[in-house]
């Protein structure tokens, strides 16, 4: 490891290998075997497999009185999830639904918890497939935010310095299996690290990560401390080295080659004094009495009078020092962090494709409805990811049945964010009479893949 004149580590960049020709050829063959579908076709097929619309219905809890409730819910999910809105969706539905029917269904029959329940069904079904297990373990997730344009005159609209323009942030937790586990809608002025742990705790699906990756905004002293106490391994990318402090365990501790990195000494007495208080806070979080974001907002004041904040900050610096020492000494670890965080960046691009209506601008001013829009978007995106996984699995089975050898490492380089075979425009028709292939036919890949 090299240290510069300011005592900071100089990290060598690893050259990523070019994408092998075999991967491109495999992806091309798979795409050729994937049938062309519309987004509505995908939502209908997923409804056949999972009956996800059963979670939707009147907020009173009574049975829906619509003659064709599933079709109504699919149209509503599509209209709001792709950001077309009720008017444009109705105009392309061949008179099947009106804008009033769609907006009424959204207001009276669908809530954020109901959409989350439907998304959870899709995630659990996706997790049954063997193809995603090649992409990732499910024990890792990445958190990052993506800016969406919204109107200036509402409670959530703020000017974002990094991205420019007014809007809000959709903060996603995406598994290393390429599917989003939870999404928050937050204002641009909020430090993203405040919400980094909420998504894992609110995620009730079968995919339960214990390692969380993020960019530099996803870390601070208290975040490292609370993650450590909750048993979550925090793995952020590091950019602003000058702002971070390496702590020695004692005044007498010296290190032959990296001693210039250390600027302070751990205050073990402060941690010991407030240890029981910190554990009470963590137990409250685990019991669901308080969310980490609530606590981190309180601890984000940097108050010198708040001894609990100082204790969390001190413990966080200890944990972060150990992480940073591993970070600068392990090229493999840095490569892994970049690879997993790139997954959430790809997911942002995929969402931009799905949210094609109104140039991606959220036209709703109500914060509750804004949050619901992003839940709709995640629902549509999750359905597309599941259906792509089904189609890709069937295509791989077909190729192997033809006798074509397929190596597992080439499949690992693929992702379910394929969109070339999906139609977004034209007349929107719900056809639940078209029965798809059984879901079980695509769950397991041929065992020969795992032997290579």
C-alpha positions as CSV (number, residue, x, y, z in Angstrom):
1,X,0.0,0.0,0.0
2,X,1.2,3.5,-0.9
3,X,0.8,6.6,1.4
4,X,0.8,10.1,-0.1
5,X,2.3,13.2,1.6
6,X,-0.9,13.9,3.4
7,X,-0.9,10.5,5.1
8,X,-3.7,9.2,2.9
9,X,-3.7,5.8,1.2
10,X,-3.3,5.7,-2.6
11,X,-5.5,3.0,-4.0
12,X,-4.6,1.3,-7.3
13,X,-7.5,0.9,-9.7
14,X,-8.1,-2.5,-10.9
15,X,-8.7,-2.9,-14.6
16,X,-11.9,-4.7,-15.1
17,X,-11.7,-7.5,-17.8
18,X,-13.6,-6.8,-21.0
19,X,-16.9,-8.6,-21.5
20,X,-16.1,-11.9,-23.1
21,X,-17.5,-12.6,-26.5
22,X,-19.2,-15.7,-25.2
23,X,-21.4,-13.7,-22.9
24,X,-22.5,-11.4,-25.7
25,X,-23.3,-14.5,-27.9
26,X,-25.2,-16.1,-25.1
27,X,-27.3,-13.0,-24.4
28,X,-28.1,-12.7,-28.1
29,X,-29.3,-16.3,-28.3
30,X,-31.4,-15.9,-25.2
31,X,-33.0,-12.7,-26.4
32,X,-33.9,-14.4,-29.7
33,X,-35.8,-17.1,-27.8
34,X,-37.6,-14.6,-25.5
35,X,-41.1,-13.8,-26.9
36,X,-42.1,-10.2,-27.5
37,X,-44.5,-9.0,-24.8
38,X,-46.2,-5.9,-23.7
39,X,-46.0,-4.6,-20.1
40,X,-49.7,-5.5,-19.6
41,X,-49.0,-9.0,-20.9
42,X,-46.4,-9.4,-18.2
43,X,-48.7,-8.1,-15.5
44,X,-51.5,-10.5,-16.6
45,X,-49.1,-13.5,-16.7
46,X,-47.8,-12.7,-13.2
47,X,-51.4,-12.4,-12.1
48,X,-52.1,-15.9,-13.4
49,X,-49.1,-17.3,-11.6
50,X,-49.4,-15.5,-8.3
51,X,-52.8,-13.9,-8.1
52,X,-51.1,-10.7,-6.7
53,X,-54.2,-8.6,-7.2
54,X,-55.8,-10.5,-4.2
55,X,-53.9,-8.0,-2.0
56,X,-55.8,-5.1,-3.5
57,X,-59.3,-4.1,-2.7
58,X,-61.5,-1.6,-0.8
59,X,-59.7,0.1,2.1
60,X,-62.7,-0.9,4.3
61,X,-61.6,-4.6,3.9
62,X,-64.8,-5.7,2.1
63,X,-64.9,-7.6,-1.2
64,X,-64.6,-5.4,-4.4
65,X,-67.8,-4.9,-6.2
66,X,-66.2,-4.5,-9.6
67,X,-67.3,-7.1,-12.2
68,X,-63.8,-7.6,-13.4
69,X,-61.7,-6.4,-10.4
70,X,-58.4,-8.1,-11.5
71,X,-58.5,-6.3,-14.9
72,X,-59.2,-2.9,-13.1
73,X,-56.3,-3.4,-10.7
74,X,-53.9,-4.4,-13.5
75,X,-54.9,-1.3,-15.6
76,X,-54.5,0.9,-12.5
77,X,-51.1,-0.6,-11.6
78,X,-49.9,-0.2,-15.2
79,X,-51.1,3.4,-15.5
80,X,-49.5,4.6,-12.3
81,X,-46.5,2.3,-12.4
82,X,-45.4,3.4,-15.9
83,X,-46.4,7.0,-15.0
84,X,-48.9,7.4,-17.8
85,X,-51.6,8.6,-15.4
86,X,-55.3,7.7,-15.6
87,X,-56.1,9.9,-18.6
88,X,-53.5,8.5,-21.0
89,X,-54.1,4.9,-19.8
90,X,-57.8,5.2,-20.5
91,X,-57.2,6.7,-24.0
92,X,-55.3,3.6,-25.1
93,X,-57.5,1.0,-23.4
94,X,-60.0,0.7,-26.3
95,X,-62.7,2.0,-24.0
96,X,-62.4,-0.8,-21.5
97,X,-61.7,1.7,-18.6
98,X,-62.2,5.4,-18.1
99,X,-59.9,7.8,-16.3
100,X,-62.4,8.1,-13.5
101,X,-62.4,4.3,-13.0
102,X,-58.6,4.2,-12.7
103,X,-58.3,7.2,-10.4
104,X,-61.2,5.9,-8.2
105,X,-59.6,2.5,-8.0
106,X,-56.3,4.1,-6.9
107,X,-57.9,6.2,-4.2
108,X,-60.4,3.8,-2.8
109,X,-58.9,0.3,-3.3
110,X,-55.1,0.6,-3.3
111,X,-52.8,1.7,-0.5
112,X,-49.0,1.5,0.0
113,X,-49.1,-1.5,2.3
114,X,-51.3,-3.4,-0.2
115,X,-48.8,-2.8,-3.0
116,X,-46.0,-3.8,-0.8
117,X,-47.8,-7.1,-0.1
118,X,-48.1,-7.7,-3.8
119,X,-44.4,-6.9,-4.4
120,X,-43.5,-9.3,-1.6
121,X,-45.3,-12.2,-3.4
122,X,-43.3,-11.4,-6.6
123,X,-40.0,-11.3,-4.7
124,X,-40.7,-14.6,-3.0
125,X,-41.7,-16.3,-6.3
126,X,-38.5,-14.8,-7.9
127,X,-36.4,-16.3,-5.1
128,X,-37.6,-19.8,-5.9
129,X,-35.8,-19.8,-9.3
130,X,-32.3,-21.2,-9.6
131,X,-31.2,-18.6,-12.1
132,X,-31.1,-15.7,-9.6
133,X,-28.9,-17.9,-7.3
134,X,-26.3,-17.7,-10.0
135,X,-26.4,-13.9,-10.0
136,X,-26.2,-13.6,-6.2
137,X,-26.6,-15.1,-2.8
138,X,-29.4,-12.9,-1.5
139,X,-27.3,-12.1,1.5
140,X,-26.0,-8.9,-0.1
141,X,-27.9,-5.7,-1.0
142,X,-27.0,-2.2,-2.2
143,X,-28.7,1.0,-1.2
144,X,-28.7,4.1,-3.4
145,X,-31.0,7.0,-4.4
146,X,-32.3,8.1,-7.8
147,X,-33.7,11.6,-8.4
148,X,-37.1,12.0,-9.9
149,X,-38.5,15.3,-11.2
150,X,-41.6,16.6,-9.3
151,X,-43.3,20.0,-9.3
152,X,-41.7,22.8,-7.3
153,X,-44.7,23.8,-5.2
154,X,-45.1,20.8,-2.9
155,X,-43.8,19.6,0.4
156,X,-41.2,17.1,-0.9
157,X,-39.8,19.2,-3.7
158,X,-36.2,20.5,-3.1
159,X,-33.4,21.6,-5.3
160,X,-30.8,18.8,-5.6
161,X,-27.2,20.2,-5.8
162,X,-25.6,17.0,-7.2
163,X,-28.3,16.2,-9.8
164,X,-29.6,19.7,-10.5
165,X,-33.2,20.7,-10.7
166,X,-36.2,20.2,-8.3
167,X,-37.4,16.8,-7.3
168,X,-37.3,14.0,-4.8
169,X,-35.2,10.9,-4.2
170,X,-36.4,7.3,-4.6
171,X,-34.1,5.4,-2.2
172,X,-33.8,1.8,-3.2
173,X,-32.5,-1.4,-1.5
174,X,-31.6,-3.8,-4.3
175,X,-30.5,-7.4,-3.7
176,X,-27.5,-8.8,-5.4
177,X,-30.1,-11.0,-7.2
178,X,-31.1,-7.8,-9.1
179,X,-34.6,-7.3,-7.5
180,X,-35.5,-4.4,-5.3
181,X,-36.5,-5.3,-1.8
182,X,-37.8,-1.9,-0.5
183,X,-38.1,1.7,-1.6
184,X,-38.4,5.0,0.3
185,X,-39.3,8.4,-1.1
186,X,-37.3,11.1,0.6
187,X,-36.5,14.7,0.0
188,X,-33.3,15.8,-1.8
189,X,-31.9,17.6,1.3
190,X,-31.9,14.4,3.5
191,X,-28.6,12.7,4.1
192,X,-29.2,9.3,2.5
193,X,-27.5,7.4,5.3
194,X,-30.4,8.2,7.6
195,X,-32.6,5.8,5.7
196,X,-30.0,3.2,4.8
197,X,-31.1,0.6,7.5
198,X,-34.8,1.1,7.3
199,X,-35.2,-0.8,4.0
200,X,-33.6,-3.9,5.4
201,X,-35.8,-3.9,8.5
202,X,-39.0,-3.2,6.6
203,X,-38.2,-5.9,4.1
204,X,-40.3,-8.9,4.9
205,X,-39.6,-11.0,1.9
206,X,-37.8,-14.3,1.8
207,X,-34.6,-12.5,0.6
208,X,-32.9,-11.3,3.8
209,X,-29.5,-9.6,3.3
210,X,-27.0,-9.2,6.2
211,X,-24.4,-7.2,4.2
212,X,-25.3,-3.7,2.9
213,X,-23.4,-1.8,0.3
214,X,-23.7,1.9,-0.5
215,X,-21.9,4.9,-1.8
216,X,-20.0,7.4,0.4
217,X,-23.3,9.1,1.4
218,X,-24.4,5.8,3.0
219,X,-22.0,6.0,5.9
220,X,-21.3,7.9,9.1
221,X,-20.1,7.1,12.6
222,X,-23.6,6.4,14.1
223,X,-24.6,4.4,11.0
224,X,-21.6,2.1,11.3
225,X,-22.3,1.7,15.1
226,X,-26.0,0.9,14.7
227,X,-25.3,-1.5,11.8
228,X,-22.7,-3.3,13.8
229,X,-25.0,-3.7,16.8
230,X,-27.8,-4.9,14.5
231,X,-25.6,-7.5,13.0
232,X,-25.5,-5.8,9.6
233,X,-22.2,-5.5,7.8
234,X,-21.9,-2.1,6.2
235,X,-19.7,-1.9,3.1
236,X,-19.8,1.6,1.6
237,X,-17.6,3.0,-1.2
238,X,-15.2,5.6,0.2
239,X,-14.4,8.9,-1.5
240,X,-13.7,11.6,1.0
241,X,-10.8,10.1,2.9
242,X,-9.8,13.5,4.5
243,X,-13.0,13.6,6.4
244,X,-12.6,10.2,8.0
245,X,-10.6,9.4,11.2
246,X,-8.6,6.3,11.9
247,X,-8.5,5.6,15.7
248,X,-5.7,3.9,17.6
249,X,-6.8,1.4,20.3
250,X,-4.4,3.2,22.8
251,X,-1.8,6.0,22.9
252,X,1.0,3.5,22.8
253,X,-0.1,1.7,19.7
254,X,2.1,2.4,16.7
255,X,2.2,0.8,13.2
256,X,5.3,0.6,11.2
257,X,4.0,1.5,7.7
258,X,0.6,3.0,8.2
259,X,1.1,5.1,11.3
260,X,0.4,8.4,9.5
261,X,-3.2,7.3,8.9
262,X,-4.1,7.4,12.6
263,X,-5.3,10.7,14.0
264,X,-6.9,9.8,17.3
265,X,-7.4,7.3,20.1
266,X,-10.5,5.4,21.0
267,X,-12.4,6.7,24.1
268,X,-13.3,3.3,25.5
269,X,-14.6,4.8,28.7
270,X,-17.3,6.7,26.8
271,X,-18.4,3.5,25.0
272,X,-18.4,1.5,28.2
273,X,-20.4,4.2,30.1
274,X,-23.2,4.3,27.6
275,X,-23.1,0.7,26.5
276,X,-26.4,-0.3,28.2
277,X,-28.1,2.8,26.7
278,X,-26.9,1.9,23.2
279,X,-28.1,-1.7,23.7
280,X,-31.5,-0.4,24.8
281,X,-31.8,1.6,21.6
282,X,-30.8,-1.3,19.4
283,X,-33.3,-3.7,21.2
284,X,-36.0,-1.0,20.6
285,X,-35.1,-1.0,16.9
286,X,-35.3,-4.8,16.7
287,X,-38.6,-4.8,18.5
288,X,-40.0,-2.4,16.0
289,X,-40.6,0.4,18.5
290,X,-38.4,2.9,16.7
291,X,-37.0,3.0,13.2
292,X,-33.2,3.6,12.6
293,X,-34.1,6.7,10.5
294,X,-35.8,8.3,13.5
295,X,-32.8,7.6,15.7
296,X,-30.3,8.7,13.1
297,X,-32.1,12.0,12.6
298,X,-31.9,12.6,16.3
299,X,-28.2,11.7,16.4
300,X,-27.4,13.7,13.3
301,X,-27.3,17.0,15.2
302,X,-23.6,16.6,16.1
303,X,-24.4,18.0,19.5
304,X,-21.5,17.9,21.9
305,X,-24.1,17.8,24.8
306,X,-25.6,14.6,23.5
307,X,-23.5,11.9,25.2
308,X,-25.4,9.1,23.6
309,X,-24.6,10.5,20.1
310,X,-21.0,10.8,21.1
311,X,-21.0,7.1,22.3
312,X,-22.5,5.9,19.0
313,X,-20.1,8.2,17.1
314,X,-17.1,6.7,19.0
315,X,-18.2,3.1,18.5
316,X,-18.9,3.9,14.8
317,X,-15.4,5.2,14.3
318,X,-13.9,2.0,15.8
319,X,-16.0,-0.1,13.4
320,X,-15.2,2.2,10.5
321,X,-11.5,2.1,11.2
322,X,-11.5,-1.7,11.0
323,X,-13.5,-1.5,7.8
324,X,-11.2,1.1,6.2
325,X,-8.1,-0.9,7.0
326,X,-9.6,-3.9,5.3
327,X,-10.8,-1.7,2.4
328,X,-7.3,-0.3,1.6
329,X,-5.6,-3.7,1.9
330,X,-8.0,-5.8,-0.1
331,X,-8.4,-5.2,-3.9
332,X,-11.0,-8.0,-4.0
333,X,-13.1,-6.3,-1.4
334,X,-13.1,-3.0,-3.3
335,X,-14.0,-4.8,-6.5
336,X,-16.9,-6.5,-4.8
337,X,-18.2,-3.3,-3.4
338,X,-18.1,-1.7,-6.8
339,X,-19.8,-4.7,-8.4
340,X,-22.7,-4.8,-6.0
341,X,-23.3,-1.0,-6.0
342,X,-23.3,-1.1,-9.8
343,X,-26.3,-3.4,-9.6
344,X,-28.4,-0.6,-8.0
345,X,-27.1,1.8,-10.6
346,X,-28.3,-0.6,-13.3
347,X,-31.7,-0.8,-11.5
348,X,-32.0,3.0,-11.7
349,X,-31.6,2.8,-15.5
350,X,-34.1,0.0,-15.7
351,X,-36.6,2.1,-13.7
352,X,-36.1,5.0,-16.1
353,X,-37.2,2.7,-18.9
354,X,-40.2,1.4,-17.0
355,X,-41.3,4.9,-15.9
356,X,-41.6,6.2,-19.5
357,X,-44.8,8.3,-19.1
358,X,-44.5,12.1,-18.7
359,X,-40.7,12.0,-19.1
360,X,-40.5,10.4,-15.6
361,X,-41.9,13.5,-13.9
362,X,-44.1,12.7,-10.8
363,X,-47.1,15.0,-11.2
364,X,-48.7,14.2,-7.9
365,X,-48.3,16.8,-5.1
366,X,-49.6,14.7,-2.2
367,X,-46.6,13.1,-0.3
368,X,-48.6,10.0,0.4
369,X,-49.6,9.6,-3.3
370,X,-46.0,10.3,-4.3
371,X,-44.8,7.4,-2.1
372,X,-47.5,5.2,-3.7
373,X,-46.3,6.1,-7.2
374,X,-42.9,4.6,-6.5
375,X,-44.5,1.5,-5.0
376,X,-46.5,1.1,-8.2
377,X,-43.2,1.5,-10.1
378,X,-41.5,-1.1,-8.1
379,X,-44.5,-3.5,-8.6
380,X,-44.3,-3.2,-12.3
381,X,-40.5,-3.4,-12.3
382,X,-40.6,-6.5,-10.1
383,X,-43.2,-8.2,-12.4
384,X,-41.0,-7.5,-15.4
385,X,-37.9,-8.9,-13.6
386,X,-39.8,-12.0,-12.6
387,X,-41.1,-12.6,-16.2
388,X,-37.7,-12.0,-17.7
389,X,-36.3,-14.6,-15.3
390,X,-39.0,-17.0,-16.4
391,X,-38.3,-16.4,-20.1
392,X,-34.5,-16.5,-19.7
393,X,-34.7,-19.8,-17.8
394,X,-36.9,-21.3,-20.5
395,X,-34.5,-20.1,-23.1
396,X,-31.5,-21.6,-21.3
397,X,-33.4,-24.9,-21.0
398,X,-34.1,-24.8,-24.8
399,X,-30.4,-24.0,-25.7
400,X,-29.2,-26.9,-23.5
401,X,-31.8,-29.2,-24.9
402,X,-30.3,-28.4,-28.4
403,X,-26.9,-29.6,-27.0
404,X,-25.3,-26.1,-26.7
405,X,-22.9,-26.0,-23.8
406,X,-23.5,-23.1,-21.4
407,X,-21.0,-22.1,-18.7
408,X,-22.3,-20.9,-15.4
409,X,-19.9,-17.9,-15.4
410,X,-21.4,-16.6,-18.6
411,X,-24.9,-16.7,-17.1
412,X,-23.6,-14.9,-14.1
413,X,-22.7,-11.9,-16.3
414,X,-26.3,-11.6,-17.5
415,X,-29.1,-9.7,-15.7
416,X,-33.0,-9.7,-15.8
417,X,-33.0,-6.0,-16.9
418,X,-33.6,-7.0,-20.5
419,X,-36.1,-4.7,-22.3
420,X,-35.6,-5.1,-26.0
421,X,-38.4,-7.7,-26.3
422,X,-40.9,-5.6,-24.3
423,X,-43.5,-3.3,-25.9
424,X,-44.3,-0.1,-24.1
425,X,-46.6,1.7,-26.6
426,X,-49.8,1.0,-28.5
427,X,-53.2,-0.1,-27.4
428,X,-53.3,-1.4,-23.9
429,X,-55.4,-4.5,-23.5
430,X,-55.8,-6.8,-20.5
431,X,-56.3,-10.4,-21.7
432,X,-56.6,-12.9,-18.8
433,X,-57.9,-15.6,-21.2
434,X,-54.4,-16.2,-22.5
435,X,-52.9,-18.8,-20.2
436,X,-49.1,-18.7,-19.8
437,X,-46.9,-21.7,-19.2
438,X,-46.8,-23.0,-15.7
439,X,-44.4,-21.1,-13.4
440,X,-42.9,-24.4,-12.1
441,X,-41.5,-25.3,-15.6
442,X,-38.9,-22.6,-15.4
443,X,-37.9,-22.7,-11.7
444,X,-35.0,-25.3,-12.0
445,X,-32.2,-25.0,-14.5
446,X,-30.6,-28.3,-15.8
447,X,-28.1,-29.6,-13.1
448,X,-25.3,-29.7,-15.7
449,X,-24.9,-25.9,-15.4
450,X,-23.9,-26.2,-11.7
451,X,-21.4,-28.9,-12.5
452,X,-19.3,-26.6,-14.8
